[in-house]
């Protein structure tokens, strides 16, 4: 499986870009590529997109234990296509051992300065991993995200000496990023289809080294797919999803490249107004780096969005938050201080 994933990462892609780093030109007669004018469809887009090369389902959560201690939590499942398939085309029979996709899932818990992480890899087409839109379910081995009879999602994950079992209540409609769901990833037009559920109420249990904690709080769910996510020369991304105490929500990301970074984001007001943001409406600056086991990473940031009267810092807690899998990257909860207070999550790749 590691060999399959390495081969599908593409030789032209910077090594640090990882599983989602697809850089070479796409043969659109084989793989579909999102473009401006493409639109989201629900509930279909919660399910897989077999004509696209890369997609993921991604949940982060800022939770609190019954004792009032903050706890961060993350789950992601990736699908990497090896062959394109039309959505209406029947899936190959499992007993033929097809290899049309490779799957990877990550899960982590961050608590009291410690970080627990686990990774699973799977072959597609044999039932070991998959996803469906109706009923909604995403699974890899015994890790499951699925809708239950009461309409809530249930996420069950277990690692070495830790596990969590969560119930997720969706509040509000999906938020479309970019141009009604098409999210540019460079000035030259590469991009993805991208939407989020930004109001999730989460409760459940987290077990760490034999001790179980009741937890509750809020979460963020991302859904994204493409066939050419990064272009050649982009080294990685810095991504933020923030819940502000004002009721506003902010998603923003920076894609780093030598010719000038690409910056994009979305501001969601408490009234659910969705406001696209670009480099001309916001700034993102590194305030402080931190020496970590994998090297220096930017642990504190300054964000300014003058049109929203926003001027605040975002900081990771003390600790090491590397998801140390096949493609290591930083994934941590963050706190927000300044003109706005809040919490959220930060993902850093390519460091």
C-alpha distance (Angstrom), angle and dihedral (degrees) to the residues before:
residue distance angle dihedral
X1 . . .
X2 3.80 . .
X3 3.82 88.6 .
X4 3.82 91.4 50.3
X5 3.79 91.9 50.4
X6 3.78 92.0 46.6
X7 3.79 92.3 51.3
X8 3.79 92.7 48.5
X9 3.81 92.3 51.4
X10 3.87 88.9 77.4
X11 3.77 126.2 -126.5
X12 3.82 93.4 -112.7
X13 3.80 92.6 57.5
X14 3.83 118.9 96.6
X15 3.81 106.6 -106.6
X16 3.80 91.2 -124.3
X17 3.80 92.9 58.4
X18 3.80 89.4 77.5
X19 3.77 130.6 -175.1
X20 3.82 94.7 -15.6
X21 3.81 95.7 44.6
X22 3.81 105.5 109.2
X23 3.76 111.3 162.5
X24 3.77 113.9 156.5
X25 3.80 123.8 90.5
X26 3.78 115.7 -79.1
X27 3.80 124.0 -125.2
X28 3.79 96.5 -135.4
X29 3.82 90.2 -165.0
X30 3.82 85.3 68.8
X31 3.82 108.5 25.1
X32 3.78 123.3 32.5
X33 3.82 117.0 -126.6
X34 3.81 122.6 -156.9
X35 3.80 116.6 -121.8
X36 3.81 139.2 173.1
X37 3.77 109.6 -68.1
X38 3.79 94.7 37.5
X39 3.78 111.4 122.9
X40 3.78 137.3 -151.1
X41 3.81 121.2 -111.4
X42 3.77 125.4 -160.1
X43 2.94 136.0 -116.0
X44 3.83 89.5 1.5
X45 3.80 94.8 66.9
X46 3.79 92.0 61.3
X47 3.81 85.6 68.4
X48 3.83 130.9 66.2
X49 3.81 126.8 -64.5
X50 3.82 104.6 -147.3
X51 3.83 94.1 -178.1
X52 3.81 91.4 60.9
X53 3.79 125.6 77.0
X54 3.80 102.5 -137.7
X55 3.79 135.7 22.6
X56 3.77 139.9 153.8
X57 3.79 145.1 -166.8
X58 3.81 111.9 -146.1
X59 3.80 134.6 -175.6
X60 3.81 128.9 -178.1
X61 3.80 124.7 179.8
X62 3.79 136.2 -167.7
X63 3.79 103.8 -155.9
X64 3.79 138.6 171.4
X65 3.78 127.0 -144.7
X66 3.80 122.2 -129.8
X67 3.82 86.0 -100.3
X68 3.82 90.6 57.9
X69 3.82 97.9 -106.8
X70 3.84 119.2 140.9
X71 3.80 117.4 -115.4
X72 3.81 126.9 -176.9
X73 3.76 124.6 -153.4
X74 3.81 136.8 -175.9
X75 3.82 138.7 -176.2
X76 3.81 128.1 178.1
X77 3.78 133.4 172.6
X78 3.81 120.9 -166.4
X79 3.78 130.1 -163.7
X80 3.82 118.9 -160.9
X81 3.81 113.8 -170.1
X82 3.79 118.9 -141.3
X83 3.80 92.6 179.5
X84 3.79 129.7 21.8
X85 3.79 120.2 -121.6
X86 3.80 129.9 -174.0
X87 3.82 111.6 -114.8
X88 3.81 91.3 -120.8
X89 3.79 94.1 48.6
X90 3.82 114.1 104.6
X91 3.77 115.7 -108.2
X92 3.81 115.2 -110.0
X93 3.77 116.6 -99.1
X94 3.82 112.2 -92.7
X95 3.82 92.9 -132.1
X96 3.83 88.7 64.4
X97 3.84 88.4 64.3
X98 3.80 95.0 -130.7
X99 3.79 119.8 -165.8
X100 3.80 105.0 -157.9
X101 3.82 96.1 133.5
X102 3.79 144.7 13.9
X103 3.81 120.9 -141.9
X104 3.78 131.9 -155.0
X105 3.82 129.6 -177.8
X106 3.79 130.1 -167.6
X107 3.78 130.3 -168.6
X108 3.79 132.1 175.7
X109 3.79 143.2 172.0
X110 3.82 124.1 -156.1
X111 3.82 116.7 -162.7
X112 3.81 136.0 152.8
X113 3.82 92.3 -7.9
X114 3.81 93.8 -51.5
X115 3.80 128.2 110.4
X116 3.81 126.6 -152.6
X117 3.82 116.7 -166.7
X118 3.79 136.8 175.1
X119 3.80 134.8 178.4
X120 3.81 132.0 -159.8
X121 3.81 129.0 -167.6
X122 3.78 127.2 -162.9
X123 3.76 144.1 177.5
X124 3.80 115.1 -119.7
X125 3.78 126.3 -128.3
X126 3.81 99.7 36.7
X127 3.79 100.0 80.4
X128 3.80 95.9 -101.5
X129 3.81 91.6 112.1
X130 3.77 136.4 5.9
X131 3.79 149.6 122.8
X132 3.80 138.8 -124.3
X133 3.80 131.6 -168.5
X134 3.81 99.1 -151.2
X135 2.92 109.7 62.4
X136 3.79 91.5 16.9
X137 3.80 112.3 -122.2
X138 3.79 136.2 148.3
X139 3.80 119.0 -177.1
X140 3.78 145.4 166.0
X141 3.79 115.4 -177.0
X142 3.82 105.9 -49.1
X143 3.82 95.3 -16.5
X144 3.80 108.7 102.6
X145 3.79 139.8 178.0
X146 3.80 108.3 -176.5
X147 3.79 142.3 151.2
X148 3.81 114.9 -109.0
X149 3.79 131.6 -152.2
X150 3.81 93.4 -89.5
X151 3.82 91.4 56.4
X152 3.80 94.8 -107.6
X153 3.77 122.4 121.4
X154 3.79 119.7 -119.2
X155 3.81 121.3 -152.5
X156 3.80 118.8 -166.3
X157 3.80 121.6 -179.3
X158 3.81 133.5 160.8
X159 3.80 129.9 -170.6
X160 3.79 135.5 171.4
X161 3.80 103.5 -51.0
X162 3.80 95.9 -15.3
X163 3.81 140.8 70.4
X164 3.78 143.9 162.9
X165 3.79 136.5 -149.8
X166 3.81 113.9 -167.3
X167 3.78 138.8 176.6
X168 3.80 115.3 -148.9
X169 3.82 123.7 -158.5
X170 3.81 115.2 -163.2
X171 3.79 115.1 -140.4
X172 3.80 116.2 -173.7
X173 3.80 135.7 4.0
X174 3.82 125.6 -67.3
X175 3.81 116.2 -79.0
X176 3.82 114.6 -132.4
X177 3.80 114.5 -144.9
X178 3.78 126.7 -147.7
X179 3.81 116.3 -6.2
X180 3.82 100.6 2.7
X181 3.78 90.2 -51.9
X182 3.81 102.6 -27.9
X183 3.81 105.2 110.4
X184 3.85 114.3 -164.9
X185 3.78 115.1 -140.1
X186 3.82 99.0 -171.4
X187 3.79 140.8 16.3
X188 3.82 88.9 -106.1
X189 3.78 93.8 62.8
X190 3.81 109.9 -98.6
X191 3.77 110.8 142.9
X192 3.77 152.0 136.2
X193 3.77 141.5 -125.2
X194 3.79 106.3 -101.6
X195 3.79 136.7 177.0
X196 3.80 135.7 159.1
X197 3.76 141.8 -157.0
X198 3.80 100.6 -140.4
X199 3.82 101.3 177.3
X200 3.79 110.3 62.1
X201 3.80 123.7 154.0
X202 3.80 109.4 -154.2
X203 3.79 133.2 -170.8
X204 3.77 134.8 162.1
X205 3.78 145.0 93.9
X206 3.80 133.1 -54.1
X207 3.81 120.5 -166.6
X208 3.82 119.5 -159.5
X209 3.79 121.9 178.7
X210 3.81 92.2 -22.3
X211 3.83 97.0 -45.8
X212 3.81 118.5 110.0
X213 3.80 122.3 -150.7
X214 3.78 127.3 -166.5
X215 3.81 107.4 -134.4
X216 3.79 138.6 -174.4
X217 3.78 136.6 171.5
X218 3.78 143.4 99.8
X219 3.76 135.5 -48.1
X220 3.80 146.8 -170.8
X221 3.82 127.5 -138.8
X222 3.82 123.7 -160.3
X223 3.79 127.6 -167.0
X224 3.80 118.8 -171.0
X225 3.81 138.8 162.3
X226 3.80 138.1 171.6
X227 3.78 144.6 140.8
X228 3.82 97.6 -134.1
X229 3.79 108.1 30.9
X230 3.82 101.5 158.7
X231 3.77 127.6 26.9
X232 3.80 124.6 -137.0
X233 3.79 110.3 -78.1
X234 3.80 97.8 31.9
X235 3.81 108.7 120.7
X236 3.80 100.9 -165.1
X237 3.77 143.8 -62.6
X238 3.80 143.1 -92.4
X239 3.83 111.7 -146.9
X240 3.80 131.9 -175.7
X241 3.82 133.5 -172.9
X242 3.81 111.3 -174.5
X243 3.81 134.6 -172.9
X244 3.82 108.6 -158.2
X245 3.81 123.1 -158.1
X246 3.82 88.5 -126.6
X247 3.80 87.4 69.1
X248 3.81 92.3 -106.9
X249 3.80 121.5 127.5
X250 3.81 127.5 -151.1
X251 3.78 131.7 -164.4
X252 3.78 116.8 179.9
X253 3.79 137.3 157.8
X254 3.77 140.9 -175.8
X255 3.81 123.2 -151.8
X256 3.79 109.8 -156.8
X257 3.79 121.5 -138.4
X258 3.80 136.4 152.6
X259 3.80 95.2 -114.2
X260 3.79 94.2 55.2
X261 3.78 133.4 -52.3
X262 3.80 121.3 -93.4
X263 3.81 114.9 -130.5
X264 3.80 128.2 -168.8
X265 3.78 139.5 155.1
X266 3.79 151.1 154.9
X267 3.81 129.3 -125.9
X268 3.81 117.0 -158.4
X269 3.80 117.3 -165.4
X270 3.83 124.4 -147.5
X271 3.83 86.5 -104.1
X272 3.85 88.5 57.5
X273 3.80 95.7 -109.1
X274 3.81 106.6 155.9
X275 3.83 113.8 -144.6
X276 3.83 119.5 -172.9
X277 3.81 115.2 -140.5
X278 3.78 130.4 -156.5
X279 3.79 138.9 177.1
X280 3.81 90.4 -81.6
X281 3.82 92.4 59.1
X282 3.83 103.4 42.1
X283 3.80 144.6 26.6
X284 3.80 131.6 -146.5
X285 3.80 119.5 -164.5
X286 3.80 133.7 174.2
X287 3.83 112.1 -120.3
X288 3.79 102.2 176.4
X289 3.81 138.2 8.6
X290 3.79 126.0 -148.5
X291 3.79 127.4 -148.1
X292 3.82 107.3 -128.5
X293 3.78 138.4 170.9
X294 3.82 90.7 -90.5
X295 3.83 96.2 40.7
X296 3.79 137.3 -85.5
X297 3.79 117.8 -25.3
X298 3.82 129.9 -179.7
X299 3.81 102.2 -105.4
X300 3.82 99.0 172.3
X301 3.80 127.7 44.1
X302 3.80 138.4 -176.7
X303 3.81 117.0 -140.1
X304 3.81 123.9 -169.9
X305 3.81 124.7 -175.6
X306 3.83 105.3 169.4
X307 3.80 94.3 -174.1
X308 3.82 89.8 61.1
X309 3.84 95.5 38.7
X310 3.80 87.1 -116.6
X311 3.80 121.2 151.9
X312 3.79 113.3 152.3
X313 3.80 147.4 133.0
X314 3.78 126.5 -116.7
X315 3.82 118.0 -154.8
X316 3.79 136.7 -178.4
X317 3.83 116.5 -135.9
X318 3.76 120.6 -109.9
X319 3.79 112.3 -79.0
X320 3.80 142.9 65.0
X321 3.80 115.0 -70.1
X322 3.79 104.1 175.9
X323 3.78 117.0 144.6
X324 3.78 91.7 -143.3
X325 3.78 101.3 -160.9
X326 3.79 135.1 120.2
X327 3.83 88.7 -53.4
X328 3.86 108.2 26.2
X329 3.81 118.7 -144.1
X330 3.82 137.9 159.4
X331 3.81 119.2 -101.5
X332 3.80 119.1 172.3
X333 3.77 143.6 149.5
X334 3.81 113.8 -108.8
X335 3.79 138.0 -159.5
X336 3.82 125.8 -137.6
X337 3.82 123.4 -142.5
X338 3.79 132.9 170.2
X339 3.79 128.3 49.3
X340 3.82 86.3 -0.5
X341 3.79 131.1 32.0
X342 3.77 123.4 -149.3
X343 3.78 150.2 104.2
X344 3.75 139.2 -109.4
X345 3.78 144.8 131.5
X346 3.80 137.1 -68.1
X347 3.81 129.2 -158.8
X348 3.80 122.0 -168.2
X349 3.82 122.9 -174.8
X350 3.79 132.8 178.6
X351 3.82 98.3 37.8
